[in-house]
Amino acid sequence: MSGKRRGRSGNGWLLVWILILAMGGGVAAGLAVSWWLWPVEYTDVSPDTLHPLHRAEYIVLISHAYAHDKDLRRAQVRLAALGDLGSVGVEVVTLAEQYAAQGRDVRDTQSLARLAYALGHRRAALAPFMPGGAPTPTWTPWPTATATPAPTATLAPTATQAPTLTPTATQTPAERPTETTRSPLTPAVRVTLTPTVELERTATPEPTSAPRSTPTRRPTLTPTITTTPEPRFVLFVQQRRCAGDAAEGRAGLLSVVVYDAQGDPLPNVELLIRWPEGEDRFFTGLKPEQGVGYADYALAAGQSYQVGIVGIESDVAQDIVSDACADGTRASWELVFRLRDSAP
């Protein structure tokens, strides 16, 4: 009996070892097939599935391409392959700030900073990497007045032995005052001096009196300070609309379009809308079917709003109220902002 039990237990362990060896052999064979014989090949993979490190490299390459050809639309199409264009624009400016803080390659940082600026993101930390550095106001120095000595008029009576008394007046033209160096922004002041008159008369010599001088008016110079205008978004259109908005489903809707200095639609522009109880922010470019520079916001009935642009000097649209129209619908509003270039 004991021998039979030992035989059965030995057969059981043998089966266990056979199963373990079979499983190990199957795993080894599967790895060999998947790694060496028929490895997995990825083709036509979307860029939005890239690893974060490779995603950053992809953005840097796009920025270099934009720095070379200055084609913003092509760069936007390439960035859109990574996901929503608004969030990718934030990712571009964040990556540029990281490269600037870490002291990475200057060419990479410059390309990223210029692409972020073209997408509408202005950051003070990236200003040194822009062409020409950070814009600073230029002040015209105050002009200095140069004093010119005024000519002195003299009256010297002389006695002559002429038989007749013939007073004669001799007029000598005054010399022109020396002109000072003129500033291109300061108007020149012309000073007119009265001519000197000398009289000759025949009379008994009189004691020579002290010469008298004619007072001369000194010009008053007013210093002028001229500043270079900073880039600024100017409100070109603020229009209230009623007709046709109900049919288009746009009643009570605020529509905003933002253009750059060349008149091209500008995406990723942050807009601030305020009302007495609070405020909110929204971005252009989130509805590409309406245009990359388009953004909209649903207005509450009867509420008064103010709308401006964040991150750069901007005009502010006032008194945006979605009140009732004559056809019973609520009014909608249309705003158009355009960037005024700083170039004179």
C-alpha positions as CSV (number, residue, x, y, z in Angstrom):
1,M,0.0,0.0,0.0
2,S,2.8,2.4,0.8
3,G,4.5,1.7,-2.5
4,K,1.4,2.5,-4.5
5,R,1.0,5.9,-2.6
6,R,4.6,6.8,-3.3
7,G,4.1,6.0,-7.0
8,R,1.0,8.2,-7.3
9,S,2.7,11.2,-5.5
10,G,5.7,10.9,-7.8
11,N,3.5,10.9,-10.9
12,G,1.7,14.1,-9.5
13,W,4.9,16.1,-9.2
14,L,6.0,15.0,-12.6
15,L,2.8,16.4,-14.1
16,V,3.4,19.7,-12.3
17,W,6.9,20.0,-13.6
18,I,5.7,19.1,-17.1
19,L,3.1,21.9,-17.0
20,I,5.6,24.4,-15.7
21,L,8.1,23.6,-18.4
22,A,5.3,23.8,-21.1
23,M,4.2,27.2,-19.9
24,G,7.8,28.5,-19.8
25,G,8.4,27.1,-23.3
26,G,5.2,28.8,-24.5
27,V,6.2,32.2,-23.0
28,A,9.7,31.9,-24.5
29,A,8.4,31.0,-27.9
30,G,5.9,33.9,-27.8
31,L,8.6,36.4,-26.9
32,A,10.9,35.1,-29.6
33,V,8.1,35.4,-32.2
34,S,7.0,38.9,-31.1
35,W,10.5,40.3,-30.6
36,W,12.6,38.8,-33.4
37,L,10.5,36.9,-35.9
38,W,7.5,39.2,-36.3
39,P,8.0,42.3,-34.2
40,V,5.2,44.9,-33.9
41,E,5.6,47.8,-36.3
42,Y,3.7,51.0,-35.8
43,T,2.6,52.9,-38.9
44,D,0.5,56.0,-39.5
45,V,0.5,56.9,-35.8
46,S,-1.2,60.2,-34.8
47,P,1.2,62.7,-33.2
48,D,-1.1,63.1,-30.2
49,T,-0.1,59.6,-29.1
50,L,3.6,60.6,-28.8
51,H,5.6,60.2,-25.5
52,P,5.9,63.6,-23.7
53,L,9.6,63.8,-24.5
54,H,9.0,63.1,-28.2
55,R,6.0,65.5,-28.2
56,A,8.3,68.3,-27.0
57,E,10.8,67.5,-29.7
58,Y,8.0,67.6,-32.3
59,I,6.9,71.1,-31.1
60,V,10.6,72.4,-31.3
61,L,10.8,71.1,-34.9
62,I,7.6,73.0,-35.7
63,S,9.0,76.1,-34.2
64,H,12.2,75.9,-36.3
65,A,10.1,75.4,-39.4
66,Y,8.1,78.5,-38.6
67,A,11.2,80.5,-37.9
68,H,12.4,79.5,-41.4
69,D,9.3,80.0,-43.6
70,K,7.2,82.4,-41.4
71,D,4.1,80.4,-42.4
72,L,1.8,80.7,-39.3
73,R,-1.1,78.8,-40.9
74,R,1.1,75.8,-41.7
75,A,2.5,75.8,-38.2
76,Q,-1.1,75.9,-36.8
77,V,-2.1,72.9,-38.9
78,R,0.9,71.0,-37.6
79,L,0.2,71.9,-34.0
80,A,-3.5,70.9,-34.4
81,A,-2.3,67.3,-34.9
82,L,-1.3,67.3,-31.3
83,G,-4.8,68.2,-30.0
84,D,-6.9,71.3,-29.4
85,L,-5.0,74.3,-30.8
86,G,-5.8,76.5,-27.7
87,S,-4.3,74.0,-25.3
88,V,-1.3,73.3,-27.6
89,G,-0.6,77.0,-27.8
90,V,-0.4,77.1,-24.0
91,E,1.9,74.1,-24.2
92,V,4.2,76.0,-26.7
93,V,4.6,79.0,-24.4
94,T,5.1,76.8,-21.3
95,L,7.8,74.8,-23.1
96,A,9.5,78.1,-24.2
97,E,9.6,79.3,-20.6
98,Q,11.0,76.0,-19.4
99,Y,13.8,76.2,-22.1
100,A,14.6,79.8,-21.0
101,A,14.7,78.9,-17.3
102,Q,16.9,75.8,-17.9
103,G,19.3,77.6,-20.2
104,R,18.7,75.3,-23.1
105,D,19.9,75.9,-26.7
106,V,19.3,79.6,-27.5
107,R,18.1,78.7,-31.0
108,D,15.4,76.4,-29.7
109,T,14.3,79.0,-27.1
110,Q,14.2,81.8,-29.7
111,S,12.1,79.7,-32.2
112,L,9.7,78.6,-29.4
113,A,9.4,82.2,-28.2
114,R,8.6,83.6,-31.7
115,L,6.1,80.8,-32.3
116,A,4.4,81.5,-29.0
117,Y,4.3,85.3,-29.8
118,A,2.7,84.6,-33.2
119,L,0.1,82.4,-31.5
120,G,-0.8,85.3,-29.3
121,H,1.1,84.5,-26.0
122,R,3.1,87.4,-24.6
123,R,5.4,86.7,-21.7
124,A,7.9,89.0,-20.1
125,A,10.4,86.1,-19.6
126,L,10.5,85.5,-23.3
127,A,11.1,89.1,-24.3
128,P,14.9,88.8,-24.5
129,F,14.6,86.0,-27.0
130,M,12.4,88.1,-29.4
131,P,14.0,90.1,-32.3
132,G,15.4,93.3,-30.8
133,G,14.7,92.3,-27.2
134,A,12.0,93.8,-25.1
135,P,10.5,97.0,-26.5
136,T,11.3,100.1,-24.4
137,P,10.1,103.7,-24.7
138,T,12.5,106.1,-26.4
139,W,12.8,109.5,-24.8
140,T,13.9,112.6,-26.7
141,P,16.5,114.5,-24.6
142,W,15.7,117.9,-23.4
143,P,17.2,120.6,-25.7
144,T,19.7,123.0,-24.2
145,A,19.5,126.7,-25.0
146,T,22.7,128.4,-26.3
147,A,23.0,132.0,-25.2
148,T,24.0,134.4,-28.0
149,P,25.4,137.7,-26.9
150,A,23.0,140.5,-28.0
151,P,24.5,143.4,-30.0
152,T,24.8,146.7,-28.1
153,A,23.3,149.8,-29.7
154,T,25.6,152.9,-29.4
155,L,24.7,156.5,-29.8
156,A,27.9,158.6,-30.4
157,P,27.2,162.3,-31.2
158,T,30.0,164.0,-33.2
159,A,30.6,167.6,-33.9
160,T,31.4,168.8,-37.5
161,Q,32.1,172.3,-38.9
162,A,29.6,172.1,-41.7
163,P,28.0,175.4,-42.6
164,T,24.5,174.0,-42.6
165,L,22.7,171.8,-40.2
166,T,21.8,168.6,-42.1
167,P,20.8,165.7,-39.9
168,T,21.4,162.4,-41.7
169,A,20.3,159.0,-40.5
170,T,22.5,156.1,-41.5
171,Q,20.8,152.6,-41.0
172,T,23.1,149.6,-40.8
173,P,21.5,146.2,-41.0
174,A,21.8,144.2,-37.9
175,E,23.7,141.0,-37.9
176,R,21.7,137.8,-37.8
177,P,21.9,135.8,-34.6
178,T,23.7,132.6,-34.7
179,E,21.2,129.7,-35.0
180,T,21.5,126.9,-32.5
181,T,21.4,123.3,-33.5
182,R,17.7,122.4,-34.0
183,S,16.1,119.3,-32.6
184,P,13.9,117.5,-35.2
185,L,11.0,117.5,-32.7
186,T,11.5,121.1,-31.4
187,P,10.3,124.1,-33.5
188,A,13.0,126.7,-34.2
189,V,12.6,130.2,-32.8
190,R,13.6,133.1,-34.9
191,V,14.8,136.2,-33.1
192,T,14.5,139.6,-34.8
193,L,16.7,142.4,-33.6
194,T,16.0,146.1,-34.2
195,P,18.6,147.8,-36.5
196,T,21.2,150.1,-35.0
197,V,20.8,153.9,-36.0
198,E,23.7,156.3,-35.9
199,L,23.0,160.0,-36.1
200,E,25.5,162.7,-37.3
201,R,24.6,166.2,-36.3
202,T,26.4,169.5,-36.2
203,A,26.1,171.0,-32.8
204,T,28.2,172.0,-29.8
205,P,30.0,169.0,-28.4
206,E,28.2,167.6,-25.5
207,P,29.5,165.2,-22.9
208,T,29.4,161.7,-24.1
209,S,26.6,159.8,-22.4
210,A,26.7,156.2,-21.4
211,P,25.6,153.9,-24.2
212,R,22.1,152.4,-23.8
213,S,21.3,149.0,-24.9
214,T,18.0,147.8,-26.4
215,P,16.5,144.9,-24.4
216,T,16.4,141.7,-26.4
217,R,13.8,139.1,-25.9
218,R,15.2,135.7,-25.2
219,P,13.4,132.7,-26.8
220,T,11.6,130.3,-24.5
221,L,12.3,126.7,-25.3
222,T,9.7,124.1,-24.3
223,P,11.1,120.5,-24.0
224,T,9.2,117.9,-25.8
225,I,9.0,114.2,-24.9
226,T,8.1,111.7,-27.6
227,T,7.4,108.1,-26.8
228,T,7.3,105.2,-29.2
229,P,3.7,103.7,-29.2
230,E,3.4,100.3,-27.7
231,P,1.4,97.5,-29.5
232,R,-2.2,97.9,-28.7
233,F,-5.5,96.2,-29.7
234,V,-7.9,98.8,-31.1
235,L,-11.7,98.2,-31.0
236,F,-12.7,98.7,-34.7
237,V,-16.3,97.4,-34.6
238,Q,-18.9,97.3,-31.8
239,Q,-22.3,96.5,-33.3
240,R,-25.6,95.4,-31.8
241,R,-27.6,93.0,-34.0
242,C,-31.2,91.8,-34.0
243,A,-32.4,90.9,-37.4
244,G,-31.7,87.3,-38.5
245,D,-30.0,86.3,-35.3
246,A,-33.0,84.3,-34.0
247,A,-33.1,82.2,-37.2
248,E,-29.3,81.6,-37.0
249,G,-29.5,80.6,-33.4
250,R,-27.2,83.5,-32.4
251,A,-29.6,85.5,-30.2
252,G,-28.0,86.7,-27.0
253,L,-24.5,85.7,-28.3
254,L,-21.4,87.9,-28.1
255,S,-19.1,87.3,-31.2
256,V,-15.5,88.5,-31.1
257,V,-13.0,88.5,-34.0
258,V,-9.3,89.4,-33.4
259,Y,-6.8,90.4,-36.2
260,D,-3.1,91.0,-36.1
261,A,-1.4,94.2,-37.5
262,Q,-1.4,92.7,-41.1
263,G,-5.2,91.9,-40.9
264,D,-4.8,88.1,-40.4
265,P,-7.0,86.3,-37.9
266,L,-5.2,85.8,-34.6
267,P,-5.8,82.6,-32.6
268,N,-5.2,81.8,-28.9
269,V,-6.0,85.4,-27.8
270,E,-7.3,85.5,-24.2
271,L,-10.4,87.7,-23.8
272,L,-11.7,89.0,-20.5
273,I,-15.4,89.7,-20.0
274,R,-16.7,91.4,-16.8
275,W,-20.1,92.2,-15.3
276,P,-21.0,93.7,-11.9
277,E,-21.1,90.3,-10.1
278,G,-18.0,88.7,-11.6
279,E,-15.8,88.0,-14.7
280,D,-14.8,85.1,-17.0
281,R,-12.2,84.4,-19.7
282,F,-12.4,82.8,-23.1
283,F,-10.1,82.3,-26.1
284,T,-10.1,82.7,-29.9
285,G,-9.5,79.8,-32.2
286,L,-11.6,77.2,-30.3
287,K,-14.1,77.0,-33.1
288,P,-12.0,76.7,-36.3
289,E,-15.0,76.3,-38.5
290,Q,-15.9,80.0,-37.7
291,G,-12.2,81.1,-38.2
292,V,-9.0,80.9,-36.1
293,G,-9.5,84.4,-34.8
294,Y,-13.2,83.9,-33.7
295,A,-14.6,83.5,-30.2
296,D,-18.1,83.8,-28.7
297,Y,-19.7,84.0,-25.3
298,A,-23.4,83.5,-24.2
299,L,-24.8,86.7,-22.7
300,A,-27.3,86.7,-19.9
301,A,-30.5,88.7,-20.5
302,G,-30.4,92.3,-19.3
303,Q,-26.8,92.0,-17.9
304,S,-24.3,94.8,-18.8
305,Y,-20.8,93.6,-19.8
306,Q,-17.3,94.9,-20.5
307,V,-14.9,93.1,-22.9
308,G,-11.2,93.5,-23.4
309,I,-8.0,91.5,-24.3
310,V,-5.6,90.1,-21.7
311,G,-1.8,90.3,-21.8
312,I,-1.4,93.4,-23.9
313,E,-2.8,97.0,-24.0
314,S,-6.4,96.9,-25.4
315,D,-9.4,99.1,-25.8
316,V,-12.4,97.9,-23.7
317,A,-15.9,97.5,-25.2
318,Q,-18.4,99.1,-22.8
319,D,-22.2,98.7,-22.3
320,I,-22.7,95.3,-23.9
321,V,-26.3,94.5,-23.0
322,S,-28.4,91.6,-24.4
323,D,-31.7,93.4,-24.2
324,A,-35.0,92.6,-26.0
325,C,-35.3,93.3,-29.7
326,A,-38.5,94.4,-31.5
327,D,-39.1,90.8,-32.8
328,G,-39.2,89.4,-29.2
329,T,-35.7,87.9,-29.3
330,R,-32.6,89.1,-27.4
331,A,-29.9,91.3,-29.0
332,S,-26.6,89.9,-30.0
333,W,-23.3,91.8,-30.3
334,E,-20.3,91.7,-32.7
335,L,-16.9,93.0,-31.7
336,V,-13.7,93.3,-33.9
337,F,-10.3,94.0,-32.4
338,R,-7.1,94.7,-34.4
339,L,-3.5,95.0,-33.3
340,R,-1.9,98.3,-33.9
341,D,1.7,97.8,-34.7
342,S,4.4,99.7,-32.7
343,A,6.3,100.7,-35.9
344,P,6.0,104.5,-36.6
